[in-house]
Amino acid sequence: MGKVQRTELHHFSDASTHGYGQCSYIRVVGEDKVHCSLVMGKARVAPTKVVTIPRLELTAAVVSAAVSSMLKEELELKIDQEYFWTDSQVVLGYINNEARRFHIFVANRVQRIREMTDPAQWHYINTDQNPADHSSRGLKVAELISSDWLTGPKFLWEREIVAPKLVPQLLLGDPEVKVTQALQTNVTEEKNFTNRLKQFSKWHTALNVIARIQHLAKGAKAAEPLNVEDRRKASLALVKLAQNDAFEDEMQILSHDKLPKSHQLYQLNPIILDGVLRVGGRLKNASLPLDLKHPVILPKDGEVTRLIVDYCHEKTQHQGRGQTLNELRANGYWVLSGSKVVANHIKQCVTCRRARRPTETQKMADLPADRVNPSPPFSFCGMDCFGPFYSKQGRKESKRYGLVFTCLSSRAVHIEMLEDLTTDAFINALRCFIAIRGAVRQIRSDQGTNFVGAKNELAKALKELDQDRLTGFLAEKQCDFIMNVPDASHMGGVWERQIRTIRSVLNCVLSQSTGRIDDASLRTFFYEAMSIINSRPLTTNNINDPKSLEPLTPNHLLTMKGSVPLPPPGKFVAEDLYARKRWRRVQYLTEQFWSRWRKEYLGNITLRQRWHSPRRNVKIGDIVIVKEEEVPRNEWRLGRVLDVCKDQDELVRKATVQLGSRKLGKAGQNVMNTSILERPIHKLVVLVENN
């Protein structure tokens, strides 16, 4: 081999989905011969956690750098030159990077490599020439003997090694590279200083800030207290700023001439005193302070005007427009269009809204389909309870209640007696009603506890039925329950009005037999009242016309008779009941009812009695208070709208509200209890609108 000219160390690294590894070779170049042999090799199995191939390649490169440090310490040889080879251009880009920043995993490993090696020592090698590929994938014994694992690749046995001149670059969109954002700040000069007053919500706070600035400008100490004169000067400074922004042209004209008669300030006879635009007026000779004789003129818009109006409005304890205007004049301010400015401020004032704003309204909704389409009697109906009534059983006096069912199309009523307001009593009354009037398709009601309990029990009973019999049971016996929003009695006005009619009939009858009614008598009175109410006319347009048809009543459909007459004189036989084509007579009478129902009744319920125009919809995020009938207004609970329900016309008439009530805990701490309720908008007062 002759004399040794140089000794080199070559480190190869590679990775695959199975694992990663490295191998190191020592290369000795003599005068007449080159020798190369394997010094060390390492291999690791890929972790169970999914790791990308570039990260595995980088980990293998770290192992090569660590092995290099260990070999240089252990080998008692002088290493003239050292090479690191990898077939990953991504890793070479990481190592040679000087401009971009990496995420923690890559950044830590690149730092270790650069601490132990020089980036110029790293070179690229093709995969088919990289012997570390065997350590990452594995070889059988026969393949290992025939491979270049022990001897190294062929180019190491050549006398001169020419490393490829490759300039690695980071890939565009590499997920390991941190995204950098260049932020540009543009500094613009604020020409209108008064716009900075938007950050103040109180007039006295703005005065204190301006007065403190004036103090510091004079060289006074920051801890020096402010006095009345300091705040007066700060007030004049803010007024001058507002007037310079709003009345710059007017003040220039007044400095050498008068305003034209068509100008909005002409009637005020404005004058300029000490650089402040004031009302001239006719009080020059009055023995009054300057601010009352010549009030300061303020524009109708602007932050200074907003703060002063708010200050005077709070000073009057949130009274009306007149008192707020008087307070403005008493403080020496004259606001242009002051009445409108104060009215708009009061309209937006949260405290005034809480104290005096009415509840929300919305355009009256369209009538549901079950009220305007013909249907069999009591197929679609509404129900409610009324009472109590007192009945005697011997010496015992008991409370009894009435349950009214109202047909939504024909306006017929059916009354059943309830022994109490339990769910069981209601279900029994419902079964009696269905047995007499037939199957009911849909029932509407409010959210009374007995109705909710009946709905839940019937729903539970349906789950216990056989699936084969479910359809038939629903068709013959069962009906759907539709619950109105809580505290929305106006949504059930179609049956609530019938209760008033029933009470007017029953009060006259029951007043004649106070204390002598038992259950049987009360039930009879209910049926008598039902008969009277079903004989009422649905329309009164032609009731005074003797030539018009008999007024249309619910009994025309229920019994095919307008009233129940006495038996006529004469003798009748049973065969008369079976006259030919009797079904045609019944069909004709039914068609006559629905024909007149469309012409005479349906047209009368077309118009809206109130709530004619659409209003602003309640929106999610609105801050509201919820109206409670038996609670003073200042104790109505505050809430936030969580959800709204839009009808077919895209108008909101009910909303879900999250309420919060503060209660005192055991240890004297405030505990916040929240509840979520569904309420109609007629029970809500919007304090802060979410725009």
C-alpha positions as CSV (number, residue, x, y, z in Angstrom):
1,M,0.0,0.0,0.0
2,G,3.0,2.2,0.5
3,K,3.0,5.4,2.5
4,V,-0.4,6.7,3.7
5,Q,-1.3,9.9,2.1
6,R,-4.7,10.7,3.9
7,T,-7.3,9.0,6.0
8,E,-11.0,9.7,5.6
9,L,-14.3,8.9,7.4
10,H,-17.5,8.5,5.3
11,H,-20.9,8.3,7.0
12,F,-24.0,7.2,5.1
13,S,-27.6,7.6,6.4
14,D,-31.0,6.5,5.1
15,A,-34.6,5.9,6.3
16,S,-37.7,4.0,5.1
17,T,-41.1,3.2,6.5
18,H,-39.6,0.2,8.3
19,G,-36.8,2.0,10.1
20,Y,-33.7,4.2,9.8
21,G,-30.0,3.6,10.1
22,Q,-26.4,4.6,9.2
23,C,-23.1,3.1,8.4
24,S,-19.5,4.5,8.7
25,Y,-16.5,3.5,6.6
26,I,-12.8,4.4,7.0
27,R,-11.0,5.1,3.7
28,V,-7.2,5.0,3.6
29,V,-5.5,6.4,0.5
30,G,-1.9,5.2,-0.1
31,E,0.7,5.9,-2.7
32,D,-0.3,3.0,-4.9
33,K,-3.5,1.7,-3.4
34,V,-6.9,2.6,-1.8
35,H,-8.4,0.6,1.0
36,C,-12.0,0.9,2.4
37,S,-13.7,-1.1,5.2
38,L,-16.8,-0.9,7.4
39,V,-16.2,0.6,10.9
40,M,-19.6,0.8,12.4
41,G,-23.3,0.5,11.6
42,K,-26.5,1.2,13.4
43,A,-30.2,0.6,12.7
44,R,-33.4,1.4,14.4
45,V,-37.0,0.3,13.8
46,A,-39.4,3.0,12.9
47,P,-41.6,4.2,15.8
48,T,-45.2,3.0,16.1
49,K,-46.4,6.5,15.9
50,V,-46.7,7.7,12.3
51,V,-43.7,9.8,11.4
52,T,-43.0,11.3,8.0
53,I,-40.1,10.1,5.9
54,P,-38.3,13.5,6.0
55,R,-38.3,13.3,9.8
56,L,-37.0,9.7,9.7
57,E,-34.2,10.8,7.3
58,L,-33.3,13.7,9.6
59,T,-33.2,11.4,12.6
60,A,-30.8,9.1,10.7
61,A,-28.6,12.1,9.9
62,V,-28.5,12.9,13.6
63,V,-27.3,9.4,14.4
64,S,-24.5,9.8,11.7
65,A,-23.4,13.0,13.4
66,A,-23.3,11.4,16.8
67,V,-21.4,8.3,15.5
68,S,-18.9,10.7,13.9
69,S,-18.1,12.3,17.3
70,M,-17.8,8.9,19.0
71,L,-15.4,7.5,16.3
72,K,-13.1,10.5,16.3
73,E,-12.7,10.1,20.0
74,E,-12.2,6.3,20.0
75,L,-10.0,5.8,16.9
76,E,-6.4,6.5,17.5
77,L,-6.0,7.9,14.0
78,K,-5.6,11.2,12.4
79,I,-8.7,11.9,10.3
80,D,-7.8,14.2,7.5
81,Q,-11.2,14.6,6.0
82,E,-14.8,13.6,6.8
83,Y,-17.9,13.2,4.5
84,F,-21.6,12.8,5.3
85,W,-23.8,11.2,2.7
86,T,-27.6,11.2,2.5
87,D,-30.1,10.5,-0.3
88,S,-32.6,13.0,1.0
89,Q,-32.5,16.4,-0.6
90,V,-35.0,17.7,2.0
91,V,-32.6,16.9,4.8
92,L,-29.8,18.7,2.9
93,G,-32.1,21.7,2.6
94,Y,-32.8,21.7,6.3
95,I,-29.0,21.5,7.2
96,N,-28.0,24.2,4.8
97,N,-30.8,26.6,5.6
98,E,-29.9,30.0,7.0
99,A,-33.1,32.0,6.4
100,R,-36.1,30.1,7.5
101,R,-37.3,28.8,10.9
102,F,-38.5,25.3,11.6
103,H,-40.9,23.7,14.0
104,I,-39.5,22.3,17.2
105,F,-38.9,18.7,16.1
106,V,-36.8,19.7,13.0
107,A,-35.2,22.7,14.6
108,N,-33.8,20.7,17.5
109,R,-32.3,18.0,15.3
110,V,-30.9,20.5,12.8
111,Q,-29.2,22.4,15.7
112,R,-27.5,19.2,16.9
113,I,-26.2,18.4,13.4
114,R,-24.8,21.8,12.9
115,E,-23.1,21.8,16.4
116,M,-21.3,18.5,15.6
117,T,-20.6,18.9,11.9
118,D,-20.1,21.5,9.2
119,P,-22.9,21.9,6.6
120,A,-20.2,21.8,3.9
121,Q,-19.4,18.2,4.8
122,W,-22.9,17.0,3.8
123,H,-23.4,15.6,0.3
124,Y,-26.0,14.0,-1.8
125,I,-25.9,10.3,-3.0
126,N,-28.3,8.4,-5.1
127,T,-30.4,5.8,-3.3
128,D,-29.0,2.8,-5.4
129,Q,-25.4,3.7,-4.3
130,N,-26.3,4.3,-0.6
131,P,-25.2,1.3,1.5
132,A,-27.3,2.6,4.5
133,D,-30.3,1.6,2.5
134,H,-29.6,-2.0,3.6
135,S,-29.7,-1.1,7.3
136,S,-33.1,0.6,6.9
137,R,-34.8,-2.1,4.9
138,G,-32.9,-5.3,6.1
139,L,-31.1,-8.1,4.2
140,K,-30.9,-11.8,4.2
141,V,-27.6,-13.6,4.9
142,A,-27.0,-14.5,1.2
143,E,-27.9,-10.9,0.1
144,L,-25.6,-9.4,2.8
145,I,-22.6,-11.4,1.6
146,S,-23.1,-10.4,-2.0
147,S,-23.8,-6.7,-1.2
148,D,-21.4,-3.8,-0.7
149,W,-22.3,-3.5,3.0
150,L,-18.9,-4.6,4.3
151,T,-16.7,-3.1,1.6
152,G,-18.6,0.2,0.9
153,P,-19.8,1.6,-2.4
154,K,-17.5,1.4,-5.5
155,F,-16.7,5.1,-5.7
156,L,-14.9,4.9,-2.3
157,W,-12.3,2.6,-3.9
158,E,-11.4,5.2,-6.5
159,R,-8.4,7.4,-5.8
160,E,-10.3,10.7,-6.1
161,I,-13.9,11.3,-5.0
162,V,-15.8,14.0,-6.8
163,A,-18.9,15.1,-4.7
164,P,-21.9,16.3,-6.8
165,K,-22.3,20.0,-6.8
166,L,-25.9,20.2,-5.6
167,V,-27.4,23.3,-4.0
168,P,-30.3,22.0,-1.9
169,Q,-33.4,24.3,-1.5
170,L,-36.3,24.1,0.8
171,L,-39.5,22.8,-0.8
172,L,-42.3,25.3,-1.3
173,G,-45.0,24.7,1.2
174,D,-43.0,22.4,3.5
175,P,-45.1,21.8,6.6
176,E,-41.9,21.8,8.8
177,V,-41.2,25.4,7.9
178,K,-42.8,28.0,10.1
179,V,-45.0,30.5,8.3
180,T,-43.7,34.0,8.6
181,Q,-45.9,37.1,8.4
182,A,-44.6,40.5,7.6
183,L,-46.8,43.1,9.4
184,Q,-46.8,46.6,8.0
185,T,-47.9,49.5,10.2
186,N,-49.2,52.6,8.5
187,V,-49.2,55.7,10.8
188,T,-51.8,58.2,9.7
189,E,-52.3,61.5,11.4
190,E,-55.8,62.0,13.0
191,K,-57.1,65.2,11.6
192,N,-60.3,65.2,13.7
193,F,-59.2,65.1,17.3
194,T,-62.7,64.8,18.6
195,N,-63.0,61.3,17.1
196,R,-60.7,60.1,19.8
197,L,-63.3,61.0,22.4
198,K,-65.2,57.8,21.3
199,Q,-63.3,55.9,23.9
200,F,-64.9,57.9,26.7
201,S,-68.4,57.1,27.9
202,K,-68.7,59.9,30.5
203,W,-68.3,63.7,30.1
204,H,-66.5,64.2,33.4
205,T,-63.9,61.5,32.5
206,A,-63.1,63.4,29.3
207,L,-62.8,66.6,31.2
208,N,-60.4,65.1,33.7
209,V,-58.2,63.7,30.9
210,I,-58.1,67.0,29.0
211,A,-57.5,69.0,32.2
212,R,-54.7,66.6,33.2
213,I,-53.1,67.1,29.7
214,Q,-53.3,70.8,30.1
215,H,-51.7,70.5,33.6
216,L,-48.8,68.5,32.2
217,A,-48.4,70.9,29.3
218,K,-47.8,73.7,31.8
219,G,-45.2,71.7,33.6
220,A,-47.3,70.9,36.6
221,K,-46.9,67.7,38.6
222,A,-49.1,64.7,37.7
223,A,-50.2,64.2,41.3
224,E,-51.4,67.8,41.6
225,P,-55.2,67.8,42.2
226,L,-57.7,69.3,39.7
227,N,-60.0,72.2,40.6
228,V,-63.1,73.7,39.2
229,E,-61.3,76.2,37.0
230,D,-59.2,73.4,35.4
231,R,-62.3,71.5,34.4
232,R,-63.9,74.7,33.1
233,K,-60.9,75.4,30.8
234,A,-61.0,71.7,29.7
235,S,-64.7,72.1,28.8
236,L,-64.0,75.2,26.7
237,A,-61.1,73.4,25.0
238,L,-63.4,70.6,24.0
239,V,-66.2,72.9,22.9
240,K,-63.8,74.9,20.7
241,L,-62.6,71.6,19.0
242,A,-66.2,70.6,18.3
243,Q,-67.0,74.0,16.9
244,N,-63.9,74.2,14.7
245,D,-64.9,70.8,13.2
246,A,-68.6,71.7,12.6
247,F,-68.7,75.5,12.2
248,E,-65.3,76.4,10.6
249,D,-66.8,78.3,7.7
250,E,-69.4,80.1,9.8
251,M,-66.8,81.3,12.2
252,Q,-64.7,82.7,9.4
253,I,-67.7,84.6,8.0
254,L,-68.7,86.0,11.4
255,S,-65.2,87.3,12.0
256,H,-65.8,90.0,9.4
257,D,-69.5,89.8,8.3
258,K,-72.9,88.4,9.2
259,L,-74.5,85.1,8.2
260,P,-77.1,85.1,5.3
261,K,-80.7,84.9,6.3
262,S,-81.1,81.4,4.8
263,H,-78.5,80.0,7.2
264,Q,-79.7,77.7,10.0
265,L,-77.8,79.8,12.6
266,Y,-79.2,83.1,11.5
267,Q,-82.1,83.2,14.0
268,L,-79.7,82.6,16.9
269,N,-77.8,85.8,16.1
270,P,-74.5,84.0,16.8
271,I,-71.5,85.9,18.2
272,I,-67.9,84.9,18.9
273,L,-66.6,85.5,22.5
274,D,-63.1,84.4,23.4
275,G,-63.0,82.1,20.3
276,V,-66.3,80.4,21.3
277,L,-69.4,80.6,19.1
278,R,-72.4,81.6,21.3
279,V,-76.0,82.5,20.9
280,G,-76.5,86.3,20.7
281,G,-80.2,86.5,21.5
282,R,-81.9,89.3,23.3
283,L,-80.7,88.8,26.9
284,K,-77.6,90.9,26.7
285,N,-78.8,93.3,29.4
286,A,-80.0,90.6,31.8
287,S,-78.2,90.1,35.1
288,L,-77.4,86.5,34.4
289,P,-74.2,84.5,34.1
290,L,-72.6,84.5,30.7
291,D,-73.5,80.8,30.0
292,L,-77.2,81.6,30.5
293,K,-77.2,84.8,28.5
294,H,-75.2,83.5,25.6
295,P,-75.2,79.7,25.6
296,V,-72.5,77.8,23.7
297,I,-73.7,76.5,20.3
298,L,-73.1,72.8,19.7
299,P,-73.6,70.8,16.5
300,K,-76.3,68.1,16.5
301,D,-73.6,65.4,15.7
302,G,-70.3,64.8,17.2
303,E,-68.7,63.1,20.3
304,V,-68.7,66.2,22.4
305,T,-72.4,66.7,21.9
306,R,-73.0,63.0,22.7
307,L,-71.1,63.3,26.0
308,I,-72.8,66.5,27.1
309,V,-76.3,65.2,26.3
310,D,-75.6,62.0,28.2
311,Y,-74.2,64.0,31.2
312,C,-77.3,66.2,31.4
313,H,-79.7,63.2,30.8
314,E,-78.1,61.3,33.8
315,K,-78.2,64.5,35.9
316,T,-82.0,64.6,35.5
317,Q,-82.1,60.9,36.6
318,H,-83.2,59.7,33.1
319,Q,-86.3,61.9,32.8
320,G,-88.0,62.8,29.6
321,R,-87.0,65.0,26.7
322,G,-88.2,68.3,28.2
323,Q,-86.3,68.0,31.4
324,T,-83.1,67.0,29.6
325,L,-83.4,70.0,27.3
326,N,-83.9,72.3,30.3
327,E,-80.8,70.9,31.9
328,L,-78.8,71.5,28.7
329,R,-79.9,75.2,28.7
330,A,-79.2,75.5,32.4
331,N,-75.6,74.3,31.9
332,G,-75.1,76.8,29.1
333,Y,-75.4,74.7,25.9
334,W,-77.6,75.2,22.9
335,V,-77.7,72.1,20.7
336,L,-78.9,72.5,17.1
337,S,-82.1,70.4,16.6
338,G,-81.9,69.7,20.3
339,S,-85.3,68.1,20.6
340,K,-84.5,65.5,18.0
341,V,-81.0,64.9,19.4
342,V,-82.3,64.4,22.9
343,A,-85.1,62.1,21.7
344,N,-82.7,59.9,19.8
345,H,-80.4,59.7,22.8
346,I,-83.2,58.7,25.1
347,K,-84.3,56.1,22.6
348,Q,-80.9,54.4,22.7
349,C,-80.5,54.8,26.5
350,V,-80.4,51.4,28.2
351,T,-81.6,52.7,31.5
352,C,-84.6,54.4,29.9
353,R,-85.4,51.3,27.9
354,R,-85.4,49.2,31.0
355,A,-87.7,51.6,32.8
356,R,-90.2,52.6,30.0
357,R,-89.8,50.8,26.7
358,P,-92.8,48.6,25.7
359,T,-92.4,45.0,25.0
360,E,-91.7,43.8,21.4
361,T,-94.4,43.4,18.8
362,Q,-94.5,41.9,15.4
363,K,-96.9,41.8,12.5
364,M,-99.8,39.5,13.1
365,A,-99.1,36.1,11.7
366,D,-101.2,34.4,9.0
367,L,-103.9,32.1,10.1
368,P,-102.9,28.4,10.1
369,A,-104.2,26.1,7.5
370,D,-106.4,24.2,10.0
371,R,-108.5,27.4,10.6
372,V,-109.1,28.3,6.9
373,N,-109.7,24.9,5.3
374,P,-112.8,22.8,5.6
375,S,-112.4,19.7,7.7
376,P,-114.7,17.3,9.7
377,P,-115.9,18.7,13.0
378,F,-113.2,18.6,15.7
379,S,-110.5,17.1,13.5
380,F,-108.4,20.2,14.4
381,C,-109.2,21.8,17.7
382,G,-107.8,23.8,20.6
383,M,-108.4,23.2,24.2
384,D,-108.1,24.8,27.6
385,C,-109.3,24.5,31.2
386,F,-111.5,27.0,33.0
387,G,-113.0,27.3,36.5
388,P,-113.2,26.4,39.3
389,F,-116.8,25.7,40.0
390,Y,-118.1,24.5,43.4
391,S,-120.3,21.4,43.7
392,K,-121.8,19.7,46.7
393,Q,-121.9,16.0,47.5
394,G,-123.9,15.8,50.7
395,R,-122.1,18.2,53.1
396,K,-118.8,18.1,51.2
397,E,-118.0,20.9,48.8
398,S,-115.6,20.2,46.0
399,K,-113.9,22.1,43.2
400,R,-114.7,21.1,39.6
401,Y,-113.3,22.4,36.4
402,G,-114.4,22.6,32.8
403,L,-112.4,21.4,29.7
404,V,-113.4,23.1,26.5
405,F,-112.6,21.8,23.0
406,T,-113.0,24.3,20.1
407,C,-113.2,23.2,16.5
408,L,-110.8,25.5,14.7
409,S,-112.7,25.5,11.4
410,S,-116.4,25.4,12.4
411,R,-115.9,27.2,15.8
412,A,-118.1,24.5,17.5
413,V,-117.4,23.8,21.2
414,H,-117.5,20.7,23.4
415,I,-117.3,20.9,27.2
416,E,-116.3,18.1,29.6
417,M,-116.2,18.3,33.4
418,L,-112.9,17.7,35.3
419,E,-112.9,16.5,38.9
420,D,-109.4,18.0,39.3
421,L,-106.5,19.3,37.2
422,T,-104.4,16.1,37.2
423,T,-103.2,14.3,34.1
424,D,-105.4,11.3,34.8
425,A,-108.5,13.4,34.9
426,F,-107.6,15.1,31.6
427,I,-106.9,11.8,29.8
428,N,-110.3,10.5,30.9
429,A,-112.0,13.6,29.6
430,L,-110.1,13.4,26.3
431,R,-111.3,9.8,25.9
432,C,-114.9,10.8,26.5
433,F,-114.5,13.6,24.0
434,I,-113.1,11.3,21.3
435,A,-115.8,8.7,22.0
436,I,-118.5,11.3,21.4
437,R,-117.0,13.5,18.6
438,G,-114.8,10.9,16.9
439,A,-111.1,10.8,16.1
440,V,-109.1,14.0,16.5
441,R,-106.2,14.7,14.2
442,Q,-104.6,17.6,16.1
443,I,-105.0,19.4,19.4
444,R,-103.5,22.8,20.2
445,S,-103.1,24.0,23.8
446,D,-101.1,26.1,26.1
447,Q,-98.4,24.6,28.2
448,G,-100.5,23.7,31.3
449,T,-98.9,21.1,33.6
450,N,-101.8,18.6,33.0
451,F,-101.5,19.0,29.2
452,V,-97.8,18.5,29.2
453,G,-98.1,15.5,31.4
454,A,-100.8,14.0,29.2
455,K,-98.6,14.6,26.1
456,N,-95.7,12.8,27.7
457,E,-97.8,9.9,29.0
458,L,-99.4,9.3,25.6
459,A,-96.0,9.5,23.9
460,K,-94.7,6.9,26.3
461,A,-97.7,4.7,25.7
462,L,-97.1,4.9,21.9
463,K,-93.6,3.5,22.4
464,E,-95.0,0.5,24.2
465,L,-97.3,-0.4,21.3
466,D,-96.5,-3.0,18.7
467,Q,-95.1,-1.5,15.5
468,D,-97.7,-3.3,13.4
469,R,-100.6,-1.8,15.3
470,L,-99.1,1.7,15.7
471,T,-100.4,3.1,12.4
472,G,-103.9,1.8,13.0
473,F,-103.9,3.1,16.6
474,L,-102.9,6.6,15.5
475,A,-105.5,6.7,12.8
476,E,-108.3,5.6,15.1
477,K,-107.5,7.0,18.5
478,Q,-104.4,9.1,18.8
479,C,-103.8,12.8,17.9
480,D,-100.9,15.2,17.8
481,F,-100.3,17.7,20.5
482,I,-99.0,21.2,19.6
483,M,-98.0,23.3,22.5
484,N,-98.0,27.1,22.3
485,V,-95.1,29.1,23.7
486,P,-95.4,29.7,27.5
487,D,-97.0,32.9,28.6
488,A,-98.5,33.5,25.1
489,S,-102.3,33.4,25.7
490,H,-102.9,35.5,22.6
491,M,-101.7,32.6,20.4
492,G,-104.7,30.6,21.7
493,G,-107.2,33.4,21.3
494,V,-109.5,31.2,19.2
495,W,-110.4,29.1,22.2
496,E,-109.7,31.6,25.0
497,R,-112.5,33.7,23.6
498,Q,-114.9,30.8,23.8
499,I,-114.1,30.4,27.5
500,R,-115.4,34.0,28.0
501,T,-118.6,33.1,26.2
502,I,-119.0,29.9,28.3
503,R,-118.5,31.9,31.5
504,S,-121.1,34.5,30.5
505,V,-123.7,31.7,29.9
506,L,-122.8,29.7,33.0
507,N,-122.7,32.6,35.4
508,C,-126.3,33.5,34.7
509,V,-127.5,29.9,35.2
510,L,-125.3,29.1,38.3
511,S,-126.2,32.4,40.1
512,Q,-129.8,31.1,40.5
513,S,-128.7,27.9,42.3
514,T,-125.7,28.8,44.4
515,G,-124.8,26.0,46.8
516,R,-127.3,23.5,45.5
517,I,-125.3,22.0,42.5
518,D,-123.9,18.5,42.5
519,D,-121.7,16.9,39.9
520,A,-124.5,15.6,37.7
521,S,-126.2,19.1,37.7
522,L,-123.0,20.8,36.8
523,R,-122.3,18.4,33.9
524,T,-125.8,19.1,32.7
525,F,-125.2,22.8,32.8
526,F,-122.0,22.3,30.8
527,Y,-123.9,20.5,28.1
528,E,-126.7,23.1,28.1
529,A,-124.1,25.8,27.7
530,M,-122.5,23.9,24.9
531,S,-125.8,23.6,23.1
532,I,-126.4,27.4,23.5
533,I,-123.0,28.4,22.3
534,N,-123.1,26.0,19.3
535,S,-126.3,27.8,18.3
536,R,-124.7,31.2,18.2
537,P,-124.4,32.8,14.7
538,L,-120.9,32.9,13.2
539,T,-121.7,36.0,11.2
540,T,-123.9,39.0,12.0
541,N,-123.7,40.9,8.7
542,N,-127.3,40.1,7.6
543,I,-128.8,39.3,11.0
544,N,-131.2,42.3,10.9
545,D,-132.3,41.6,7.3
546,P,-135.6,39.7,7.4
547,K,-135.1,38.5,3.8
548,S,-131.6,37.0,4.4
549,L,-130.9,33.4,5.0
550,E,-130.8,32.0,8.5
551,P,-127.5,32.9,10.2
552,L,-124.9,30.2,10.0
553,T,-124.2,28.4,13.3
554,P,-121.9,25.5,14.3
555,N,-125.0,23.3,14.9
556,H,-125.7,23.4,11.2
557,L,-122.7,21.1,10.8
558,L,-123.0,19.2,14.0
559,T,-126.7,18.3,14.0
560,M,-127.8,19.6,10.6
561,K,-130.1,21.9,12.5
562,G,-129.9,25.5,13.5
563,S,-131.6,24.7,16.9
564,V,-133.4,21.9,18.6
565,P,-137.2,22.4,18.0
566,L,-140.0,20.8,19.8
567,P,-141.6,17.7,18.2
568,P,-144.0,18.8,15.4
569,P,-147.7,17.7,15.5
570,G,-148.6,14.7,13.5
571,K,-148.1,11.0,13.4
572,F,-144.8,9.5,12.1
573,V,-143.8,5.9,11.5
574,A,-140.3,4.3,11.7
575,E,-140.2,3.8,7.9
576,D,-139.9,7.5,7.4
577,L,-136.4,7.3,8.6
578,Y,-135.4,5.2,5.7
579,A,-136.5,7.4,2.8
580,R,-134.7,6.8,-0.5
581,K,-131.5,8.8,-1.2
582,R,-131.4,10.1,2.4
583,W,-127.5,10.4,2.1
584,R,-127.9,12.9,-0.7
585,R,-129.9,15.1,1.7
586,V,-127.1,14.9,4.3
587,Q,-124.4,15.6,1.7
588,Y,-126.3,18.5,0.4
589,L,-126.7,20.1,3.8
590,T,-123.0,19.6,4.5
591,E,-122.0,21.3,1.2
592,Q,-124.4,24.1,2.0
593,F,-122.7,24.7,5.3
594,W,-119.2,24.8,3.9
595,S,-120.3,27.0,1.0
596,R,-121.8,29.6,3.3
597,W,-118.9,29.2,5.7
598,R,-116.5,30.3,3.0
599,K,-118.7,33.2,1.8
600,E,-120.0,34.5,5.1
601,Y,-117.5,33.6,7.9
602,L,-114.1,33.2,6.2
603,G,-114.2,36.6,4.7
604,N,-114.8,38.2,8.2
605,I,-111.5,36.9,9.6
606,T,-109.3,38.1,6.8
607,L,-108.3,41.5,8.2
608,R,-105.8,41.9,11.0
609,Q,-107.3,43.7,14.0
610,R,-103.8,44.9,15.2
611,W,-100.1,44.6,14.6
612,H,-100.4,45.5,10.9
613,S,-96.8,46.4,10.0
614,P,-93.6,44.2,10.4
615,R,-91.1,45.3,13.1
616,R,-87.5,44.6,13.7
617,N,-86.9,40.9,14.3
618,V,-85.4,39.9,17.7
619,K,-81.9,38.6,16.9
620,I,-79.5,36.2,18.6
621,G,-77.3,38.0,21.0
622,D,-79.9,40.7,21.9
623,I,-79.8,41.7,25.6
624,V,-83.4,41.7,26.9
625,I,-85.5,41.7,30.1
626,V,-88.4,39.3,30.4
627,K,-91.8,40.6,31.4
628,E,-93.4,38.9,34.5
629,E,-97.0,39.7,35.3
630,E,-96.8,39.6,39.1
631,V,-93.3,41.1,39.5
632,P,-92.4,44.8,39.5
633,R,-90.7,46.1,36.3
634,N,-87.4,46.9,38.1
635,E,-87.2,43.2,39.1
636,W,-87.7,41.7,35.7
637,R,-84.8,39.4,35.0
638,L,-82.0,40.2,32.5
639,G,-81.3,37.7,29.8
640,R,-79.7,37.1,26.4
641,V,-81.4,35.7,23.3
642,L,-79.9,32.3,22.4
643,D,-82.1,31.3,19.5
644,V,-85.0,32.6,17.5
645,C,-87.8,30.8,15.6
646,K,-88.8,32.3,12.3
647,D,-92.3,31.7,10.8
648,Q,-93.0,31.1,7.1
649,D,-93.0,34.9,6.6
650,E,-89.4,35.2,8.0
651,L,-90.7,37.1,11.1
652,V,-89.7,36.1,14.6
653,R,-92.5,35.7,17.1
654,K,-90.8,33.6,19.8
655,A,-87.3,33.2,21.1
656,T,-85.2,31.2,23.5
657,V,-83.7,33.3,26.3
658,Q,-81.0,32.5,28.8
659,L,-81.7,34.2,32.1
660,G,-79.4,34.8,35.0
661,S,-80.5,35.5,38.6
662,R,-78.0,36.4,41.3
663,K,-78.5,34.8,44.7
664,L,-76.6,34.9,48.0
665,G,-74.6,31.7,48.8
666,K,-74.1,30.2,52.3
667,A,-70.7,31.8,52.8
668,G,-71.9,35.2,51.7
669,Q,-70.7,34.7,48.1
670,N,-72.8,35.6,45.0
671,V,-73.8,32.5,43.1
672,M,-75.1,32.9,39.6
673,N,-78.0,30.6,38.6
674,T,-79.0,30.5,35.0
675,S,-82.1,29.2,33.2
676,I,-83.1,28.8,29.6
677,L,-86.7,29.6,28.8
678,E,-88.8,29.9,25.6
679,R,-91.0,33.1,25.5
680,P,-93.0,35.0,22.9
681,I,-91.5,38.4,21.9
682,H,-94.5,40.1,23.5
683,K,-92.9,39.2,26.8
684,L,-89.4,40.7,25.9
685,V,-88.0,44.2,26.2
686,V,-84.9,44.7,24.1
687,L,-82.3,46.7,26.0
688,V,-79.2,46.3,23.7
689,E,-79.6,45.4,20.0
690,N,-77.1,43.0,18.5
691,N,-76.4,44.6,15.1
